[in-house]
């Protein structure tokens, strides 16, 4: 029962206070000593966020009060209950109603009869609700069934076609695996796997990344000795490929234009085996402090951090670097499964401004690279206009750059790769490898 209250409180902070779900989860799970309660909290919290358009559509269909007029806490109690009625077969409808009404009495007593009435009406009409949704026109059906705003649905269908857009929505509503990067300055992936597999968690090795480990049923990873001693860092497999494709040599001079939260920058430092100089830049001082904490935890001595706006050309950097990581701000459309609120906050009409920013940062980065140097352009986006179109446009205006081929798991890629959650089961991610000639 305690998890229900925590879910309702967390939903309020994310939906009303615009907090990011991953930060809310990280700060809230430490309230649970019991793994079962923690798992219930995480599953139901993410479940409601992922399906909020659907649950609101259902509530609106059976509420005598407009959603905008329902008390915030009462609305989130209803949202959680409706999610459980449709997506959790382990709870009886009567238990869901009882616990929801009981919690409503504690928040706003006068609303408990309203909550009871709405939920019982939904239960009586549950089968009809699915039929009604199936009758919606094709775009509205995707929007309601998978909880994607209409504008984003339209853009996804334009990008992928209807059937693949639906597959993308399904995959992006699924729970991602917990993947960590092994710190090769301290231990090899093979030795780490042989040492720790089965000790606290069941593990397996990633197929695309050379340094990734999949952890099954993770619980308080940050409290484990393997994390505190700097042996591992949480990072999706797709993001690890940036360092792998960059493949810097030891004693290299590397710049990461937008380094926070630090995964790619610190991976490059590990690949260099604590040699060379990796310069991590970011515009946000508080984010750089978090990167600094990880530098110390990982035992890295070859990374320096600079408060630097990537859109402002720094003369001291021109022609200085062997390698450049350009992981630009983007729509984040590829990481909806990690931060489901992204789909509701995405500014579909603001892409031109975002693309101009990406173009500006990439142009500055190109000036920092030595002749013969290698540059990675990456995004966690699935849209071509942020990805391959951005790179081909750059190459048209920079004839001293060209694609550089690379291999992943024995497969050759001609200068770039687009990873998609519904195909590779990774975050949506684009990586292009460019060489200055």
MARTI-498172 format. One record per residue (C-alpha): residue number from 0; x, y, z. Coordinates in steps of 0.02 Angstrom, whole numbers, plus 32768, in hexadecimal, padded with zeros to 4 digits. Each point is the difference from the previous one (the first is absolute). Layout:
N
<pt n="NUM" c1="X" c2="Y" c3="Z"/>
...
***
This chain:
437
<pt n="0" c1="8000" c2="8000" c3="8000"/>
<pt n="1" c1="8090" c2="8078" c3="8026"/>
<pt n="2" c1="803C" c2="7FFA" c3="7F4C"/>
<pt n="3" c1="7F58" c2="8046" c3="7FC6"/>
<pt n="4" c1="8017" c2="809F" c3="8064"/>
<pt n="5" c1="80B3" c2="8015" c3="7FC0"/>
<pt n="6" c1="7FC8" c2="7FE7" c3="7F4B"/>
<pt n="7" c1="7F79" c2="8085" c3="8013"/>
<pt n="8" c1="807E" c2="807B" c3="804C"/>
<pt n="9" c1="8080" c2="7FDC" c3="7F78"/>
<pt n="10" c1="7F7F" c2="8016" c3="7F77"/>
<pt n="11" c1="7FD8" c2="80AB" c3="8045"/>
<pt n="12" c1="80B7" c2="8035" c3="7FFD"/>
<pt n="13" c1="8017" c2="7FC5" c3="7F4C"/>
<pt n="14" c1="7F5A" c2="8039" c3="7FB5"/>
<pt n="15" c1="7FEB" c2="80A4" c3="805D"/>
<pt n="16" c1="80B0" c2="8031" c3="8035"/>
<pt n="17" c1="804F" c2="7FC1" c3="7F5C"/>
<pt n="18" c1="8082" c2="7F97" c3="8058"/>
<pt n="19" c1="8055" c2="7F79" c3="7F97"/>
<pt n="20" c1="7FC4" c2="7F51" c3="8027"/>
<pt n="21" c1="80AD" c2="7FB3" c3="800B"/>
<pt n="22" c1="8035" c2="8081" c3="8082"/>
<pt n="23" c1="7F5D" c2="7FE6" c3="8060"/>
<pt n="24" c1="801C" c2="7F43" c3="8000"/>
<pt n="25" c1="80B3" c2="8011" c3="8039"/>
<pt n="26" c1="7FCF" c2="8070" c3="8092"/>
<pt n="27" c1="7F67" c2="7F9A" c3="8032"/>
<pt n="28" c1="8035" c2="7F49" c3="7FFA"/>
<pt n="29" c1="806D" c2="8014" c3="809A"/>
<pt n="30" c1="7F60" c2="8010" c3="8065"/>
<pt n="31" c1="7FE2" c2="7F47" c3="7FE0"/>
<pt n="32" c1="8064" c2="7F7F" c3="8061"/>
<pt n="33" c1="7F92" c2="7F77" c3="7FBB"/>
<pt n="34" c1="802A" c2="7FCF" c3="7F4D"/>
<pt n="35" c1="7F4D" c2="7FCA" c3="7FD9"/>
<pt n="36" c1="7FBB" c2="80A9" c3="8036"/>
<pt n="37" c1="8088" c2="8059" c3="7F9D"/>
<pt n="38" c1="7FDA" c2="7F9A" c3="7F65"/>
<pt n="39" c1="7F46" c2="8025" c3="8011"/>
<pt n="40" c1="8026" c2="80B9" c3="800F"/>
<pt n="41" c1="8071" c2="8004" c3="7F67"/>
<pt n="42" c1="7F8C" c2="7F97" c3="7F94"/>
<pt n="43" c1="7F64" c2="8063" c3="8029"/>
<pt n="44" c1="8051" c2="80AB" c3="7FFB"/>
<pt n="45" c1="804E" c2="7FE4" c3="7F56"/>
<pt n="46" c1="7F63" c2="7FA7" c3="7FC5"/>
<pt n="47" c1="7F91" c2="8096" c3="8023"/>
<pt n="48" c1="807B" c2="807B" c3="7FAF"/>
<pt n="49" c1="800F" c2="7F92" c3="7F66"/>
<pt n="50" c1="7F43" c2="7FF0" c3="7FEE"/>
<pt n="51" c1="7FC0" c2="80A6" c3="8040"/>
<pt n="52" c1="7FA1" c2="8033" c3="7F62"/>
<pt n="53" c1="7FA7" c2="7F57" c3="8001"/>
<pt n="54" c1="7FD2" c2="8008" c3="80B9"/>
<pt n="55" c1="7FC7" c2="80B5" c3="7FF2"/>
<pt n="56" c1="7F95" c2="7FD3" c3="7F69"/>
<pt n="57" c1="7FAE" c2="7F76" c3="8067"/>
<pt n="58" c1="7FE6" c2="8070" c3="8098"/>
<pt n="59" c1="7FB7" c2="808B" c3="7F95"/>
<pt n="60" c1="7F85" c2="7F86" c3="7FB5"/>
<pt n="61" c1="7FB5" c2="7FD3" c3="80AB"/>
<pt n="62" c1="801E" c2="8099" c3="806D"/>
<pt n="63" c1="7F78" c2="8080" c3="801F"/>
<pt n="64" c1="808B" c2="807F" c3="801F"/>
<pt n="65" c1="8078" c2="803D" c3="7F7A"/>
<pt n="66" c1="80B0" c2="7FBF" c3="801B"/>
<pt n="67" c1="8043" c2="80B2" c3="800C"/>
<pt n="68" c1="7F8C" c2="801D" c3="8095"/>
<pt n="69" c1="802D" c2="7F63" c3="8063"/>
<pt n="70" c1="8073" c2="8018" c3="8095"/>
<pt n="71" c1="80B4" c2="7FD3" c3="7FD0"/>
<pt n="72" c1="8015" c2="7F78" c3="8083"/>
<pt n="73" c1="7F54" c2="7FB7" c3="7FDF"/>
<pt n="74" c1="8023" c2="7FFD" c3="7F45"/>
<pt n="75" c1="80A3" c2="7FA3" c3="801B"/>
<pt n="76" c1="7FA9" c2="7F83" c3="8071"/>
<pt n="77" c1="7F85" c2="7FE0" c3="7F72"/>
<pt n="78" c1="808C" c2="7FF6" c3="7F80"/>
<pt n="79" c1="805B" c2="7F7B" c3="8063"/>
<pt n="80" c1="7F60" c2="7F9E" c3="801C"/>
<pt n="81" c1="7FCF" c2="8003" c3="7F47"/>
<pt n="82" c1="80AF" c2="7FCC" c3="7FCD"/>
<pt n="83" c1="7FF5" c2="7F6B" c3="8076"/>
<pt n="84" c1="7F52" c2="7FD0" c3="7FC4"/>
<pt n="85" c1="803F" c2="7FF1" c3="7F4D"/>
<pt n="86" c1="80B6" c2="7FCD" c3="8013"/>
<pt n="87" c1="8011" c2="7F9F" c3="80A3"/>
<pt n="88" c1="7FAE" c2="7F56" c3="8004"/>
<pt n="89" c1="804B" c2="7FD8" c3="80AB"/>
<pt n="90" c1="7F8B" c2="8076" c3="805C"/>
<pt n="91" c1="7F45" c2="7FE6" c3="8010"/>
<pt n="92" c1="7F8E" c2="808F" c3="7FCE"/>
<pt n="93" c1="7FB4" c2="8003" c3="80AE"/>
<pt n="94" c1="80AC" c2="8014" c3="8052"/>
<pt n="95" c1="802E" c2="808D" c3="7F88"/>
<pt n="96" c1="7F5F" c2="805C" c3="8027"/>
<pt n="97" c1="800E" c2="7FE5" c3="80BC"/>
<pt n="98" c1="80B4" c2="803E" c3="800B"/>
<pt n="99" c1="7FDE" c2="8094" c3="7F8D"/>
<pt n="100" c1="7F67" c2="8038" c3="8062"/>
<pt n="101" c1="805C" c2="7FE8" c3="80A5"/>
<pt n="102" c1="8091" c2="806D" c3="7FC3"/>
<pt n="103" c1="7F88" c2="8084" c3="7FC0"/>
<pt n="104" c1="7FB5" c2="800F" c3="80AE"/>
<pt n="105" c1="80AC" c2="802E" c3="8042"/>
<pt n="106" c1="801F" c2="8085" c3="7F7B"/>
<pt n="107" c1="7F53" c2="804A" c3="7FE2"/>
<pt n="108" c1="7F78" c2="7FA4" c3="8060"/>
<pt n="109" c1="7F6E" c2="804F" c3="7FA4"/>
<pt n="110" c1="803C" c2="7FB6" c3="7F5A"/>
<pt n="111" c1="7FFF" c2="7F49" c3="8034"/>
<pt n="112" c1="7F50" c2="7FE0" c3="7FC0"/>
<pt n="113" c1="802D" c2="8052" c3="7F5B"/>
<pt n="114" c1="8099" c2="7F8F" c3="7FEC"/>
<pt n="115" c1="7F99" c2="7F67" c3="802E"/>
<pt n="116" c1="7F79" c2="802B" c3="7F81"/>
<pt n="117" c1="8077" c2="8024" c3="7F71"/>
<pt n="118" c1="8063" c2="7F5F" c3="801A"/>
<pt n="119" c1="7F66" c2="7F92" c3="800F"/>
<pt n="120" c1="7FB8" c2="804B" c3="7F60"/>
<pt n="121" c1="80A4" c2="7FDB" c3="7FA6"/>
<pt n="122" c1="8001" c2="7F4D" c3="8042"/>
<pt n="123" c1="7F4E" c2="7FE3" c3="7FC1"/>
<pt n="124" c1="802E" c2="8042" c3="7F54"/>
<pt n="125" c1="80B1" c2="7FBD" c3="7FF1"/>
<pt n="126" c1="7FE1" c2="7F95" c3="7F66"/>
<pt n="127" c1="7FA1" c2="808B" c3="7FA9"/>
<pt n="128" c1="8092" c2="8077" c3="801A"/>
<pt n="129" c1="8075" c2="7F94" c3="7F98"/>
<pt n="130" c1="7F7D" c2="7FF5" c3="7F77"/>
<pt n="131" c1="7FE8" c2="80BE" c3="7FFF"/>
<pt n="132" c1="80BB" c2="801E" c3="7FF1"/>
<pt n="133" c1="800B" c2="7F87" c3="7F6E"/>
<pt n="134" c1="7F7E" c2="8069" c3="7FA4"/>
<pt n="135" c1="8069" c2="809F" c3="8005"/>
<pt n="136" c1="8051" c2="803B" c3="7F5E"/>
<pt n="137" c1="80AF" c2="7FBA" c3="7FE3"/>
<pt n="138" c1="8067" c2="8091" c3="8043"/>
<pt n="139" c1="7F90" c2="801E" c3="8097"/>
<pt n="140" c1="8003" c2="7F45" c3="8024"/>
<pt n="141" c1="80BF" c2="8003" c3="800D"/>
<pt n="142" c1="7FF8" c2="809D" c3="806A"/>
<pt n="143" c1="7F84" c2="7FBB" c3="807E"/>
<pt n="144" c1="8034" c2="7F49" c3="8004"/>
<pt n="145" c1="80BA" c2="8023" c3="8016"/>
<pt n="146" c1="7FF4" c2="80AD" c3="8050"/>
<pt n="147" c1="805D" c2="8069" c3="7F81"/>
<pt n="148" c1="7FC9" c2="80B3" c3="7FDD"/>
<pt n="149" c1="7FAA" c2="8015" c3="7F58"/>
<pt n="150" c1="808B" c2="806E" c3="7FB9"/>
<pt n="151" c1="8086" c2="7F81" c3="802D"/>
<pt n="152" c1="7F99" c2="7F71" c3="7FB7"/>
<pt n="153" c1="7FF2" c2="805F" c3="7F5D"/>
<pt n="154" c1="80BC" c2="801E" c3="7FFC"/>
<pt n="155" c1="8027" c2="7F49" c3="8026"/>
<pt n="156" c1="7F8D" c2="7FC3" c3="7F76"/>
<pt n="157" c1="8052" c2="8079" c3="7F86"/>
<pt n="158" c1="80AB" c2="7FBF" c3="8035"/>
<pt n="159" c1="7FDE" c2="7F44" c3="8004"/>
<pt n="160" c1="7F57" c2="7FDD" c3="7FB2"/>
<pt n="161" c1="7F69" c2="7FCA" c3="8066"/>
<pt n="162" c1="802E" c2="7F4B" c3="802B"/>
<pt n="163" c1="80B3" c2="8025" c3="8033"/>
<pt n="164" c1="7FC8" c2="8099" c3="8062"/>
<pt n="165" c1="7F8E" c2="7F8E" c3="8064"/>
<pt n="166" c1="8091" c2="7F89" c3="8021"/>
<pt n="167" c1="8069" c2="8093" c3="803A"/>
<pt n="168" c1="7F76" c2="8036" c3="8078"/>
<pt n="169" c1="7FF2" c2="7F51" c3="8048"/>
<pt n="170" c1="80BC" c2="7FEF" c3="8018"/>
<pt n="171" c1="8012" c2="80AE" c3="804A"/>
<pt n="172" c1="7F79" c2="7FD6" c3="8080"/>
<pt n="173" c1="8060" c2="7F66" c3="8039"/>
<pt n="174" c1="8075" c2="7FF6" c3="8094"/>
<pt n="175" c1="80B8" c2="800C" c3="7FCD"/>
<pt n="176" c1="8083" c2="7F8A" c3="8044"/>
<pt n="177" c1="807D" c2="803C" c3="8081"/>
<pt n="178" c1="80A7" c2="8009" c3="7FA7"/>
<pt n="179" c1="80A6" c2="8033" c3="804B"/>
<pt n="180" c1="80A9" c2="8027" c3="7FB4"/>
<pt n="181" c1="8095" c2="7FA5" c3="8049"/>
<pt n="182" c1="8091" c2="8073" c3="802C"/>
<pt n="183" c1="808D" c2="7FB0" c3="7F9D"/>
<pt n="184" c1="8084" c2="8063" c3="805F"/>
<pt n="185" c1="7FD6" c2="7F94" c3="8097"/>
<pt n="186" c1="7FC0" c2="7F5A" c3="7FBB"/>
<pt n="187" c1="7FDA" c2="7FAE" c3="7F5A"/>
<pt n="188" c1="7F4C" c2="7FD9" c3="7FD3"/>
<pt n="189" c1="8025" c2="7F45" c3="7FFA"/>
<pt n="190" c1="8050" c2="8000" c3="80AC"/>
<pt n="191" c1="7F75" c2="806C" c3="8047"/>
<pt n="192" c1="7F7D" c2="7F89" c3="7FBC"/>
<pt n="193" c1="8059" c2="7F65" c3="8040"/>
<pt n="194" c1="8016" c2="8050" c3="80AB"/>
<pt n="195" c1="7F58" c2="8051" c3="801F"/>
<pt n="196" c1="7F7E" c2="7FA2" c3="7F9A"/>
<pt n="197" c1="7F88" c2="7FAD" c3="807A"/>
<pt n="198" c1="804C" c2="8050" c3="809B"/>
<pt n="199" c1="7F7B" c2="8087" c3="8013"/>
<pt n="200" c1="7FAE" c2="8000" c3="7F56"/>
<pt n="201" c1="7FF1" c2="7F93" c3="7F67"/>
<pt n="202" c1="805E" c2="804D" c3="7F6F"/>
<pt n="203" c1="8020" c2="7FEF" c3="7F47"/>
<pt n="204" c1="8073" c2="8056" c3="7F84"/>
<pt n="205" c1="7FC2" c2="8080" c3="7F82"/>
<pt n="206" c1="800D" c2="7FCF" c3="7F49"/>
<pt n="207" c1="802A" c2="80A7" c3="7FAF"/>
<pt n="208" c1="806C" c2="8053" c3="8084"/>
<pt n="209" c1="80A5" c2="7FB2" c3="8034"/>
<pt n="210" c1="7FF3" c2="8047" c3="80B0"/>
<pt n="211" c1="7F49" c2="7FE8" c3="802F"/>
<pt n="212" c1="7FB0" c2="7F8D" c3="8080"/>
<pt n="213" c1="7F44" c2="7FE3" c3="800F"/>
<pt n="214" c1="7FC8" c2="7FF0" c3="80B6"/>
<pt n="215" c1="7F62" c2="7F9E" c3="8021"/>
<pt n="216" c1="7F87" c2="803E" c3="8087"/>
<pt n="217" c1="8073" c2="808A" c3="8041"/>
<pt n="218" c1="7FE5" c2="8042" c3="80AF"/>
<pt n="219" c1="805E" c2="8098" c3="8048"/>
<pt n="220" c1="8094" c2="7FF1" c3="7F89"/>
<pt n="221" c1="804A" c2="809F" c3="804B"/>
<pt n="222" c1="800F" c2="7FA9" c3="80A9"/>
<pt n="223" c1="806A" c2="7F70" c3="7FBF"/>
<pt n="224" c1="80BC" c2="7FF3" c3="8016"/>
<pt n="225" c1="8016" c2="7FE9" c3="7F44"/>
<pt n="226" c1="7FB3" c2="80AC" c3="7FE3"/>
<pt n="227" c1="8051" c2="805A" c3="8092"/>
<pt n="228" c1="80AB" c2="7FBD" c3="7FD0"/>
<pt n="229" c1="7FED" c2="8043" c3="7F4F"/>
<pt n="230" c1="7FF5" c2="7F5A" c3="7FA5"/>
<pt n="231" c1="7F5E" c2="802B" c3="7FA6"/>
<pt n="232" c1="7F98" c2="8094" c3="7FC3"/>
<pt n="233" c1="7F4B" c2="7FF7" c3="7FC4"/>
<pt n="234" c1="7FF9" c2="8028" c3="7F45"/>
<pt n="235" c1="7F96" c2="7FBF" c3="7F71"/>
<pt n="236" c1="8055" c2="7F91" c3="7F81"/>
<pt n="237" c1="7FDC" c2="807A" c3="7F72"/>
<pt n="238" c1="8058" c2="808D" c3="805C"/>
<pt n="239" c1="8098" c2="7F92" c3="8021"/>
<pt n="240" c1="8018" c2="7FED" c3="7F45"/>
<pt n="241" c1="8037" c2="80B6" c3="7FF4"/>
<pt n="242" c1="80A3" c2="7FDA" c3="805C"/>
<pt n="243" c1="8012" c2="7F5A" c3="7FA8"/>
<pt n="244" c1="7FF1" c2="804E" c3="7F53"/>
<pt n="245" c1="806D" c2="8094" c3="8031"/>
<pt n="246" c1="8082" c2="7F80" c3="8035"/>
<pt n="247" c1="8083" c2="807E" c3="803C"/>
<pt n="248" c1="80B6" c2="7FD1" c3="8010"/>
<pt n="249" c1="805C" c2="8015" c3="80A4"/>
<pt n="250" c1="804A" c2="80AC" c3="8026"/>
<pt n="251" c1="7F7B" c2="8052" c3="7F93"/>
<pt n="252" c1="7FBB" c2="80AF" c3="8012"/>
<pt n="253" c1="7F41" c2="7FF4" c3="7FFF"/>
<pt n="254" c1="7F73" c2="807D" c3="8015"/>
<pt n="255" c1="7F4B" c2="7FDC" c3="802B"/>
<pt n="256" c1="7F9C" c2="8099" c3="7FCD"/>
<pt n="257" c1="7F65" c2="7FDD" c3="806D"/>
<pt n="258" c1="8040" c2="7F82" c3="807D"/>
<pt n="259" c1="7F7C" c2="7FF6" c3="8089"/>
<pt n="260" c1="7FCE" c2="7F85" c3="8047"/>
<pt n="261" c1="80AC" c2="7FC0" c3="7FD0"/>
<pt n="262" c1="7FE5" c2="7F4F" c3="7FBF"/>
<pt n="263" c1="8056" c2="8015" c3="7F57"/>
<pt n="264" c1="8089" c2="8072" c3="803F"/>
<pt n="265" c1="8031" c2="7F8C" c3="808E"/>
<pt n="266" c1="7FF3" c2="7F66" c3="7F92"/>
<pt n="267" c1="8080" c2="8050" c3="7F8B"/>
<pt n="268" c1="806F" c2="8021" c3="8097"/>
<pt n="269" c1="7FF4" c2="7F49" c3="8032"/>
<pt n="270" c1="8029" c2="7FC6" c3="7F4F"/>
<pt n="271" c1="809D" c2="806D" c3="8007"/>
<pt n="272" c1="802F" c2="7FA2" c3="809F"/>
<pt n="273" c1="800F" c2="809E" c3="8067"/>
<pt n="274" c1="807B" c2="8050" c3="7F85"/>
<pt n="275" c1="7FF4" c2="809B" c3="7F94"/>
<pt n="276" c1="7F8C" c2="8090" c3="8025"/>
<pt n="277" c1="7F43" c2="7FFC" c3="7FEF"/>
<pt n="278" c1="7FAF" c2="80AB" c3="800C"/>
<pt n="279" c1="7F49" c2="7FFB" c3="8031"/>
<pt n="280" c1="7F9C" c2="809D" c3="7FDD"/>
<pt n="281" c1="7F51" c2="802F" c3="8034"/>
<pt n="282" c1="7F98" c2="809C" c3="8019"/>
<pt n="283" c1="7FB9" c2="7FC9" c3="80A8"/>
<pt n="284" c1="8070" c2="800A" c3="8099"/>
<pt n="285" c1="7F93" c2="7F8E" c3="806C"/>
<pt n="286" c1="800A" c2="7F78" c3="7F7A"/>
<pt n="287" c1="80BC" c2="800F" c3="7FF9"/>
<pt n="288" c1="8006" c2="7FE3" c3="80BC"/>
<pt n="289" c1="7FA3" c2="7F5B" c3="7FE7"/>
<pt n="290" c1="807B" c2="7FCE" c3="7F78"/>
<pt n="291" c1="808D" c2="802C" c3="8077"/>
<pt n="292" c1="7FB7" c2="7F8B" c3="8084"/>
<pt n="293" c1="8005" c2="7F71" c3="7F83"/>
<pt n="294" c1="80B2" c2="802B" c3="7FCC"/>
<pt n="295" c1="8038" c2="7FE9" c3="80B4"/>
<pt n="296" c1="7F97" c2="7F62" c3="8018"/>
<pt n="297" c1="804B" c2="7FB2" c3="7F64"/>
<pt n="298" c1="80B1" c2="802F" c3="8030"/>
<pt n="299" c1="8020" c2="8062" c3="7F5F"/>
<pt n="300" c1="808F" c2="807B" c3="7FFB"/>
<pt n="301" c1="7FFD" c2="8031" c3="7F48"/>
<pt n="302" c1="7F60" c2="8068" c3="7FFC"/>
<pt n="303" c1="7FF0" c2="80BC" c3="8017"/>
<pt n="304" c1="7F58" c2="805A" c3="8004"/>
<pt n="305" c1="7FDE" c2="80AD" c3="7FBB"/>
<pt n="306" c1="7F66" c2="806E" c3="800C"/>
<pt n="307" c1="7FEE" c2="8026" c3="7F48"/>
<pt n="308" c1="7F6E" c2="8027" c3="7F8C"/>
<pt n="309" c1="8012" c2="7F91" c3="7F66"/>
<pt n="310" c1="7FB4" c2="8088" c3="7F93"/>
<pt n="311" c1="808D" c2="8079" c3="802D"/>
<pt n="312" c1="80A0" c2="7FE2" c3="7F9E"/>
<pt n="313" c1="8097" c2="7FF3" c3="8072"/>
<pt n="314" c1="809B" c2="803A" c3="7FA1"/>
<pt n="315" c1="8077" c2="7F9F" c3="8071"/>
<pt n="316" c1="7FB0" c2="7F5C" c3="7FC7"/>
<pt n="317" c1="800E" c2="801A" c3="7F43"/>
<pt n="318" c1="8062" c2="7F72" c3="7FAF"/>
<pt n="319" c1="8034" c2="7FB6" c3="80A8"/>
<pt n="320" c1="7FA3" c2="7F5A" c3="8010"/>
<pt n="321" c1="801D" c2="7F52" c3="7FBA"/>
<pt n="322" c1="7F4C" c2="7FCD" c3="8021"/>
<pt n="323" c1="7F5E" c2="805B" c3="801A"/>
<pt n="324" c1="7F5B" c2="7FC3" c3="804A"/>
<pt n="325" c1="7F6A" c2="8066" c3="7FC7"/>
<pt n="326" c1="7F68" c2="7FBD" c3="805B"/>
<pt n="327" c1="7F8B" c2="8090" c3="7FDE"/>
<pt n="328" c1="7F5F" c2="8035" c3="8058"/>
<pt n="329" c1="7F71" c2="7FAA" c3="7FA5"/>
<pt n="330" c1="7F49" c2="7FD0" c3="800A"/>
<pt n="331" c1="802B" c2="7F6A" c3="8071"/>
<pt n="332" c1="7F82" c2="7F9D" c3="7F9A"/>
<pt n="333" c1="806B" c2="7F64" c3="8010"/>
<pt n="334" c1="7FFC" c2="7FF6" c3="80BD"/>
<pt n="335" c1="7F44" c2="800A" c3="8020"/>
<pt n="336" c1="8007" c2="7F54" c3="8050"/>
<pt n="337" c1="8077" c2="8048" c3="8085"/>
<pt n="338" c1="7FA9" c2="80A8" c3="8016"/>
<pt n="339" c1="7F4D" c2="7FE6" c3="7FC4"/>
<pt n="340" c1="7FCD" c2="80B3" c3="8029"/>
<pt n="341" c1="806E" c2="8036" c3="7F6D"/>
<pt n="342" c1="7F75" c2="7FD6" c3="7F85"/>
<pt n="343" c1="7F8B" c2="807B" c3="8054"/>
<pt n="344" c1="8080" c2="808C" c3="800B"/>
<pt n="345" c1="804A" c2="7FF2" c3="7F51"/>
<pt n="346" c1="7FF2" c2="80A3" c3="7FA0"/>
<pt n="347" c1="7FD0" c2="7FC3" c3="7F53"/>
<pt n="348" c1="7FF6" c2="80B2" c3="7FC0"/>
<pt n="349" c1="80AB" c2="802D" c3="8044"/>
<pt n="350" c1="806A" c2="7F8C" c3="7F96"/>
<pt n="351" c1="8045" c2="808A" c3="7F91"/>
<pt n="352" c1="804E" c2="8057" c3="8096"/>
<pt n="353" c1="8045" c2="7F5A" c3="8040"/>
<pt n="354" c1="804B" c2="7FD5" c3="7F57"/>
<pt n="355" c1="8052" c2="80AB" c3="7FF4"/>
<pt n="356" c1="8050" c2="7FDF" c3="80AA"/>
<pt n="357" c1="803F" c2="7F56" c3="7FC7"/>
<pt n="358" c1="8048" c2="804C" c3="7F62"/>
<pt n="359" c1="8059" c2="8088" c3="8063"/>
<pt n="360" c1="804F" c2="7F88" c3="807D"/>
<pt n="361" c1="8039" c2="7F87" c3="7F78"/>
<pt n="362" c1="804F" c2="808F" c3="7F9E"/>
<pt n="363" c1="8060" c2="803C" c3="809A"/>
<pt n="364" c1="8039" c2="7F4F" c3="8028"/>
<pt n="365" c1="8046" c2="7FE9" c3="7F50"/>
<pt n="366" c1="8076" c2="8092" c3="801D"/>
<pt n="367" c1="8049" c2="7FAF" c3="809D"/>
<pt n="368" c1="8036" c2="7F61" c3="7FA6"/>
<pt n="369" c1="80B0" c2="7FE4" c3="7FBD"/>
<pt n="370" c1="8018" c2="7FCB" c3="7F4C"/>
<pt n="371" c1="7FF2" c2="7F43" c3="8001"/>
<pt n="372" c1="7F96" c2="8007" c3="809E"/>
<pt n="373" c1="7F5E" c2="7FA0" c3="801E"/>
<pt n="374" c1="7F5A" c2="804B" c3="8034"/>
<pt n="375" c1="7F62" c2="7FAB" c3="803E"/>
<pt n="376" c1="7F58" c2="8056" c3="7FE7"/>
<pt n="377" c1="7F77" c2="7FAE" c3="8066"/>
<pt n="378" c1="7F4F" c2="801A" c3="803E"/>
<pt n="379" c1="7F80" c2="7F9C" c3="8061"/>
<pt n="380" c1="7F81" c2="802A" c3="7F79"/>
<pt n="381" c1="7FA6" c2="7F94" c3="7F80"/>
<pt n="382" c1="7FDB" c2="808C" c3="7F85"/>
<pt n="383" c1="8066" c2="8011" c3="7F60"/>
<pt n="384" c1="7FFD" c2="80BE" c3="8005"/>
<pt n="385" c1="8068" c2="7FFB" c3="80A0"/>
<pt n="386" c1="806D" c2="7F72" c3="7FC5"/>
<pt n="387" c1="8035" c2="7FCE" c3="7F51"/>
<pt n="388" c1="7FB9" c2="809F" c3="7FB3"/>
<pt n="389" c1="8066" c2="8066" c3="807C"/>
<pt n="390" c1="80A0" c2="7FA5" c3="7FD3"/>
<pt n="391" c1="7FE7" c2="8002" c3="7F43"/>
<pt n="392" c1="7FDC" c2="80BA" c3="800A"/>
<pt n="393" c1="80A1" c2="8017" c3="8064"/>
<pt n="394" c1="8066" c2="7F9F" c3="7F7F"/>
<pt n="395" c1="7FBB" c2="806B" c3="7F73"/>
<pt n="396" c1="804B" c2="8099" c3="8052"/>
<pt n="397" c1="80A1" c2="7FAF" c3="8041"/>
<pt n="398" c1="805E" c2="7FAA" c3="7F74"/>
<pt n="399" c1="8092" c2="7FDB" c3="8076"/>
<pt n="400" c1="7F93" c2="7F80" c3="805C"/>
<pt n="401" c1="7FC4" c2="7F54" c3="7FC9"/>
<pt n="402" c1="7FA8" c2="7F69" c3="8047"/>
<pt n="403" c1="8071" c2="7F7D" c3="8050"/>
<pt n="404" c1="7FC5" c2="7F4C" c3="8000"/>
<pt n="405" c1="7FFE" c2="7F97" c3="809E"/>
<pt n="406" c1="7FCF" c2="7F52" c3="803A"/>
<pt n="407" c1="7F8C" c2="7FC9" c3="808C"/>
<pt n="408" c1="7FFA" c2="7F49" c3="802F"/>
<pt n="409" c1="8050" c2="7FD1" c3="7F59"/>
<pt n="410" c1="7F87" c2="8065" c3="7F97"/>
<pt n="411" c1="8042" c2="8090" c3="7F97"/>
<pt n="412" c1="7FA6" c2="80A8" c3="8005"/>
<pt n="413" c1="8022" c2="8084" c3="7F7C"/>
<pt n="414" c1="801C" c2="8096" c3="806F"/>
<pt n="415" c1="7F63" c2="8000" c3="806A"/>
<pt n="416" c1="7F80" c2="7F95" c3="805C"/>
<pt n="417" c1="7F4D" c2="801D" c3="8039"/>
<pt n="418" c1="7FC6" c2="7F95" c3="8091"/>
<pt n="419" c1="7F46" c2="7FEE" c3="8026"/>
<pt n="420" c1="7FAA" c2="7FBA" c3="809B"/>
<pt n="421" c1="7F87" c2="7F94" c3="7F9B"/>
<pt n="422" c1="808C" c2="7FB1" c3="7F9A"/>
<pt n="423" c1="80A0" c2="7FF7" c3="8068"/>
<pt n="424" c1="7FAC" c2="800A" c3="80AC"/>
<pt n="425" c1="8071" c2="8092" c3="802D"/>
<pt n="426" c1="7FDC" c2="80B7" c3="8019"/>
<pt n="427" c1="7FDF" c2="805A" c3="7F5D"/>
<pt n="428" c1="80AB" c2="8042" c3="7FD3"/>
<pt n="429" c1="805D" c2="8047" c3="7F6A"/>
<pt n="430" c1="80BE" c2="7FFE" c3="7FED"/>
<pt n="431" c1="8067" c2="8043" c3="7F6F"/>
<pt n="432" c1="80BC" c2="7FEF" c3="7FF4"/>
<pt n="433" c1="8059" c2="808A" c3="7FA0"/>
<pt n="434" c1="80B7" c2="801C" c3="7FD6"/>
<pt n="435" c1="8056" c2="80A4" c3="7FDA"/>
<pt n="436" c1="806E" c2="7FEE" c3="7F67"/>
***
